[in-house]
Amino acid sequence: MARSKRYQASLKTLDRERTYTLDEAVAILKDWPACKFDQSVDLALNLGVDPKHADQMVRGALVLPHGTGKTVRILVFAKGEKEREARDAGADYVGAEDIAKKITEESWLEFDRVIATPDMMGLVGRLGRVLGPRGLMPNPKLGTVTPDVARAVSENKSGKVEYKVDKNGILHASVAKVSFDAQKIRENALALIEAVLRAKPASAKGVYMKKISISSTMGPGLRIDPASVQTTAAA
């Protein structure tokens, strides 16, 4: 695949034979040629787990210390008092059967996160074929099926990210914007790494965090020394 001149220029600043500390990697990333948009900063963690086994699935959510820098459009399935609480908390869309009908009949998907009260899951479950493949299905483990919709909306608006290891044992997540200062990028990245370390399955054997890389949306990946980051995260 042909790479842009900007990508090629960024690549020339790297030593592909070495791993960097997180601080070094963030400094290099922020020094790369700017784009016309504010790029995301993404982490990729290669974990020593086999997701084909249910007891080795690594999945969760956390609120990043400095948010993600993204505007998140939130849809809440709720009725009555919970509908009012969701609207007051800043949900972009709130409803029940009317919203479900719009999704199924109009293929409407103008939202980034779905939250539902437990009593709404019978209705939401019927949307599984649409929401599931897009990673939008509410899940109690991620705090998106909850009676406390106001808190869920607030957390998601303020920078809550979900993470899940894929079938190859790799976990991807956006943790910041390139425009963030280096310290905020570092703290957000460490927060995710700490969360993933805490989520280590008891059945996982051998090296858990095998590789870490950080990149911008349009830039190459910088390899980070897992040992140094884990020491910092555990401190």
C-alpha positions in Angstrom: 0.0 0.0 0.0 1.3 3.4 -1.0 2.1 5.6 2.0 1.9 9.4 2.2 4.9 11.7 2.2 3.9 12.6 5.8 4.0 8.9 6.8 7.3 8.4 5.1 8.8 11.4 6.8 7.6 10.2 10.2 9.0 6.7 9.5 12.5 8.2 8.9 12.6 9.4 12.6 12.3 5.9 13.9 14.8 3.2 14.7 12.9 0.1 13.8 15.3 -2.1 15.7 14.7 -0.6 19.2 11.9 -0.1 21.6 11.2 3.2 23.3 10.1 4.3 26.7 6.6 5.8 26.7 7.9 9.3 27.3 10.3 8.9 24.3 7.5 7.6 22.1 5.1 10.4 22.9 7.7 13.0 22.3 8.5 11.6 18.9 4.8 11.2 18.0 4.1 14.8 18.9 7.0 16.0 16.8 5.7 14.4 13.6 4.3 16.5 10.7 0.9 17.8 11.5 -2.3 16.8 9.7 -5.3 18.9 8.7 -7.3 17.3 11.5 -6.5 16.4 15.2 -5.3 12.8 15.0 -6.1 10.3 17.7 -3.4 8.6 19.7 -3.9 4.8 19.7 -2.5 2.1 21.8 -2.1 -1.5 20.7 -1.4 -4.2 23.3 -0.4 -7.7 22.3 -1.5 -9.9 25.1 -0.5 -13.5 26.0 -4.1 -14.8 26.1 -6.2 -17.0 23.9 -9.6 -15.3 23.5 -11.1 -18.5 22.1 -11.4 -19.5 25.7 -14.0 -17.6 27.6 -11.9 -17.4 30.7 -9.1 -15.6 28.9 -11.2 -12.8 27.4 -9.9 -9.4 28.4 -12.6 -6.7 28.2 -13.6 -3.7 30.2 -14.1 0.1 30.3 -12.5 3.0 32.2 -12.8 6.8 32.3 -9.5 8.3 31.2 -8.0 11.0 33.4 -8.0 13.6 30.7 -10.8 12.3 28.4 -10.4 11.2 24.8 -10.9 14.5 23.1 -13.7 13.0 21.1 -17.3 14.1 20.9 -19.4 11.1 21.8 -23.0 10.9 20.6 -25.0 8.9 23.2 -28.3 7.1 22.7 -30.2 5.9 25.8 -33.1 3.5 25.8 -35.2 4.4 28.8 -38.7 5.4 29.9 -40.4 7.6 32.4 -38.2 9.1 35.1 -35.1 7.4 33.7 -35.7 9.1 30.4 -35.8 12.5 32.1 -32.5 11.7 34.0 -30.8 10.7 30.8 -31.8 13.9 29.0 -30.8 16.0 32.0 -27.3 14.3 32.0 -26.7 15.3 28.4 -27.8 12.2 26.3 -28.1 13.1 22.7 -31.0 10.8 22.0 -33.4 9.1 24.4 -36.4 6.9 23.6 -37.7 3.4 23.4 -39.9 1.8 20.7 -39.7 4.9 18.6 -35.9 4.8 18.5 -35.9 1.0 17.8 -38.3 1.6 14.9 -36.1 4.3 13.5 -33.0 2.0 13.6 -34.7 -1.0 12.0 -36.8 0.9 9.4 -34.5 3.8 8.5 -31.1 2.2 9.2 -30.5 5.1 11.5 -27.1 4.9 13.3 -26.1 8.4 14.1 -24.7 7.6 17.6 -21.5 6.3 19.0 -22.6 4.6 22.3 -25.8 3.0 23.5 -26.9 2.9 27.1 -30.0 1.1 28.4 -31.9 0.6 31.6 -32.3 -3.2 32.5 -36.0 -3.1 31.7 -35.3 -2.0 28.1 -33.0 -4.9 27.2 -35.9 -7.0 25.9 -36.5 -4.3 23.3 -32.8 -3.6 22.7 -32.1 -7.3 22.3 -34.1 -7.3 19.2 -31.6 -4.9 17.7 -28.7 -7.2 18.2 -28.2 -8.0 14.6 -27.7 -4.3 13.9 -25.9 -3.1 17.0 -23.8 -6.2 17.8 -21.5 -6.2 14.7 -20.9 -2.5 15.2 -19.8 -3.0 18.9 -22.8 -0.9 20.0 -24.8 -3.5 22.0 -25.2 -2.4 25.7 -23.4 -4.7 28.2 -23.7 -4.8 32.0 -19.9 -5.5 32.3 -19.2 -2.2 30.6 -21.7 -0.2 32.6 -23.9 0.4 29.6 -26.8 -1.6 31.0 -27.6 0.2 34.3 -30.4 1.9 36.2 -28.1 4.8 36.9 -28.3 6.2 33.4 -27.3 9.7 34.5 -23.9 8.4 35.7 -23.4 6.3 32.6 -24.1 9.3 30.3 -21.8 11.5 32.3 -18.9 9.0 32.3 -19.2 8.4 28.5 -19.3 12.1 27.8 -16.3 12.8 29.9 -14.0 10.2 28.3 -14.9 6.6 29.0 -13.3 4.1 26.7 -14.2 0.5 26.2 -11.5 -2.1 25.4 -11.7 -5.7 24.2 -9.0 -8.1 23.0 -9.6 -9.4 19.5 -9.3 -12.9 18.2 -5.6 -12.5 17.7 -5.0 -11.4 21.3 -4.5 -7.8 20.4 -6.3 -4.9 22.2 -6.7 -1.6 20.4 -7.9 1.7 22.0 -7.7 5.4 21.4 -6.4 7.2 24.5 -6.0 10.9 23.5 -5.6 13.4 20.7 -2.2 14.5 19.3 -3.1 18.0 20.4 -3.0 16.9 24.1 0.2 17.8 25.9 2.7 15.0 26.4 1.9 14.6 30.1 -1.8 14.1 29.4 -1.1 11.5 26.7 1.2 9.7 29.0 -1.2 9.6 31.9 -4.1 8.4 29.7 -1.9 5.7 28.2 -0.8 4.5 31.6 -4.4 4.5 32.9 -5.4 2.1 30.1 -2.3 -0.1 30.7 -3.1 -0.3 34.4 -6.7 -1.3 33.7 -5.6 -4.1 31.3 -3.0 -5.3 33.9 -5.8 -5.5 36.5 -8.0 -7.4 34.1 -5.4 -10.2 33.6 -7.3 -13.5 33.5 -6.2 -16.0 36.3 -5.9 -18.7 33.6 -3.4 -16.6 31.5 0.0 -18.3 31.4 3.4 -17.0 30.5 4.1 -13.4 29.5 0.8 -11.4 29.7 1.7 -8.1 28.1 4.0 -9.2 25.2 4.1 -6.1 23.0 3.0 -2.5 23.2 2.9 0.1 20.4 1.6 3.7 20.2 0.7 5.5 17.0 -1.2 8.5 15.6 -4.1 7.9 13.2 -1.9 8.6 10.1 1.5 7.7 11.5 3.5 4.5 12.0 3.7 2.6 15.2 6.3 3.1 17.9 7.3 0.0 19.8 7.3 0.6 23.6 9.3 -1.6 26.1 6.5 -3.5 28.0 8.7 -4.0 31.1 9.4 -0.3 31.6 5.7 0.6 31.2 4.5 -2.1 33.5 6.9 -1.0 36.2 5.7 2.6 35.9 2.0 1.5 35.9 2.5 -0.6 38.9 4.3 2.1 40.9 
